[in-house]
Every structure is written in C-alpha cells, then in structure tokens.
Amino acid sequence: MSMPSLRKLRWGSGLVLWVYVALHLINHGLGLVSLHAAETMRMGVQSLWRSVPGTVLLYGAFATHGAMALMAVWQRRSLRMPAMEAIRLVLGLCLPLLLAAHFSATRWAYASWAIANSYERLIPAIWNPASISLQLLLLTTAWAHGCLGLHFALRARSAWQRCQPVLLSLAVLLPTLAALGVLAMAREIAVGIPAVAQEPPLQVSQDLQGMTADLRLGWLLLLAAALAGPRLWRWLRQRPGTGMIQLHYPGRTLQVPRGFSVLEASRSHGLEHLSLCGGRARCSTCRVRVRGASAHFPPPGRDERKTLERVHAPADVRLACQLRPLGDIEVTPLFHPQAETRVTSGGEERAVVILFVDLRQWSGLSERQWPVDLSWVLDRYFELIGSAVQECGGVANQFIGDSVMAIFGLKTDLPSAARQAIQACMLIDQRMQAWGQSFHTEFGQTLEYGMGLHAGSVALGRVGFENTTSFTAVGEVVNTASRLQEYSKVAQARLVLSADVARLAQVQGSLGKAQQVQVRGRSAPLEIFHVVRPAQHWATLKTA
C-alpha cells in the first residue's frame, strides 16, 4: 500500500481537527437547552477523545497539521499570496498560541491532578472579560481557519458551490449559538447552581500557567525558525561562491541558490514562465527540456512522474515547478508564456459532460443556397439546439460553423449532468425531426445531424486573444466527445455516447451490449453505445 500524499495528510488531519472544533461548538450551543444537556454531551464527547484511539487520532492530527504548516512556511520563497490565503495561514499559525491555555487548563490539569473539566467548574472560572474574550477568540479563530480550509479544498466542486449560501449561514450560526449557549449556562449556574469550588491549589495554578507559557514559547520559536531559517540559509548560500548553481536559458544564464525549482528561478529573475496550475504538478504547461549531468537531476516525485507519463513526455523533459537542480543545467521552456489561458475561477478543473451536435451535408447546402438563406438556417439551428440544452440545465457555449458544443454539470453533480445531457439529446432529436418535415420542402434537402456525448474532467476557462475570448472547456473529454459525434456517421445513428455517460445516467440497461471502438486521438479503445433515434428510444424516460 502506497504512502498517502502530503495533500491527503493535510486534508485528513485538518478534517479531524475541524470535527473536533465542530463538536465543541455544538456542545456549547446545547447550553441553550440546559446545563444538564450540555454536560451530558460533554461527557460523551470527552470519553471519545480521551480514549486511546481518540487521543492518538486527535493529537496525531494536531501534530501532523502543525508540522505541515511549518513546512509550508519553511518552503515559501515569498510571503506574497492572495488575501484569503494569507488570512487562513495567519489564523492557523495563531491557533497554537490560543490552544496552549485551553490544553493546560483541561487535558493537562485532568491528566496530572485529576481536575474535572465540567461546565460547572470551567464557566465560572472563565467568566471575566479577559478569559471569556480569549475563549471566544479561540473558538472563532479555529472555526474560521477550518471553514476556510474546507472552502479552498472543495470550492471547485459543483455541489459545494450550490450549497454555499446554506453552508455560509451554518458557519456563522454555529459559533453564534455556541456563544449564546455559554451565556445561558453562565446564567443558569449563577441563578440556580452553586459554583463548584474545585479550583487547583496556587502551586498547581502556577504550574499550569508555566506550561501555557512554555507551549507558546515553543511554538513561537518553531515559527521563527520556519520563517527566518530558510531565508538566512538562502542568504548565506547566495554569497559569491557559496552554493550557487547556473541555469542556462536560451540567450540568458541565471545564477540561483541550489534548492530553487526551475520555475522559482525563472520568476525570481523576472522571466515569464507559463504555469497554469500554480506549481502543483496538476498540469504540464511549465514543462522544460533539460540537458546536463545526470547527477544534477533528482528523480521526479510521484506527482511529477504521473503528469509526465500522462503527456508521454520524453526523458529529457521535466516540470519546472518540481525540478530542483543539484548543479548547472541547460533549460529550454517548451510553452510560450503568451499562450497562457485566462481562466475563470482560478483555473477550475471539474468533471462535466460534453455534448457535440453537428449538422450534416452543410457543404452541399451551402453550394446551392443564397448566403442570406444559409444565415437564417444557422440562426434557426443554433436557436433550436441552444434552447434545448438550456431547458435541460446545460450551457451551449461554442457555435463553430455548423457544430455546437454544450457543457452539462456546471451547477450540478456528474450523474445529474449525465441525465440532463440525455434529456437534451432526446429534446434535440424531437425538435430536429419536427423541423426536418418542413426543411425538405423549403430547401430540397433532408436534415441530417449527429451527436456525441462523453464525461470526465476538463479545465474550464476563457481562451482567445486579447479582447476576443470565450468561455470553454479544454481536455481529452472534449476531443473524445467530438470524435464520438463524428463516429455517429459510421454508426448511422443520431447519438453515440460513451459507456461512462450511460452508467452515470443509469441508462445502460436499455442500450444493449456496449461496443469497443478505437477513437482517433486516444491510445486505448473506448466502450460506446449508439442510439438511432433518441427521442423514440427513450420516449418514456422522465426528466431528471
């Protein structure tokens, strides 16, 4: 079994800590019901986290997440970043300072002196302006950091985007209810329940305060080392003759410290270098051809290796964002920086369903008809296809010649998108057949058309030149959907769809046996189904 990637470790440990904070907030909010209800839940949650598995999970997640935060700070060459990223980072780095007092007063006090952590003891103890402000700041900081982390991890998913208003409301409501719950419990204790006088002796209190100070000092020293250490090391290495290497670009030579990636070297010297994924090995646009001694090239990591294999890169091509040369090398960027795609939503990658519709025999029609008549035909054709796609929840975003490309899944999950695309194909077939009855009379030619459907991950963004750009999807899925539309001529069918779309839409049972075809542009065969007349074939299929 392979080791989890750093990204998965960060995600998993952060999710454990988010659940821990969420349970705390819910527990505090239960104080609005009664002190007894909140105390009952506290005992159950506390037994969970204080069990051996719970302790290992919680403190392992905290150590892992903290270590990875320090590692991220250590590896940063610059502290410049988007505002929301900076807020999330600052909140996360401040959390250990706030948690130190909470840990000392609860878990450490219980483990060392068996001091109970009941609400009856803790709430009166913190019911002063300084302590209650610190507790509210701790809860708000932890919750905001966790919610921002979830948002950055899931913001590209359509389900997350659809639910954002509800999720944002819950994110604000939960800490508000927690604060009100603490207030309600404080009033209940003040009115009806005597304060539990189980305060630790003076020496114990001093020991707990000393523990808090030591934890905070330790974290500040680690943070200072992560911030200053690599920068001091790089400064020492950048002195003449110490630890510098040369990267020979076409027409220019750069001198950088050993340990810089090629992408960092380019940007630190003001050279434009294309990198659409932000240096995460999620694309190959930063790739470079390299030459030099083999000892100067560390082997590619798992993420880089997968990306290079996906694009069938030769042995002398590496990703600039991942390659950190150990000595002098020659570097030739393969993609011109002016080719950078202007992508919406930060370069969003999403799983969608792509539909291609093509009007047949257009060349013959163009040869015999007046240009103005052809313009009317195209307008009518585009209107028919575009309205059908829109009614079924898709977006017809490309009208090229006599072809239309549509995207399904921009605002829904992939199975729903597949069902919407099937519905659109049925509606298009129905309307095109209805139009075809008058088209032959008007133009002396039958109306022929074909459709192709495929599903998978694409990059969504705006492409073009200067002011002439358009929103589109880019990727293998788009090319395959176009090829399936072309294959509909061979299959003599109105629609050819991949088996992936059929399974997602749960219609494979009505399509018979899948065929394997070699689609141009793909190395492996693709399982497909073809439907002669979609409107008739799925006449009883209900709208998704």
Summary of the structure (lengths in Angstrom):
residues: 544
radius of gyration: 30.8
end to end distance: 39.7
largest distance: 101.1
contacts: 1639
relative contact order: 0.07
helix: 58%
strand: 16%
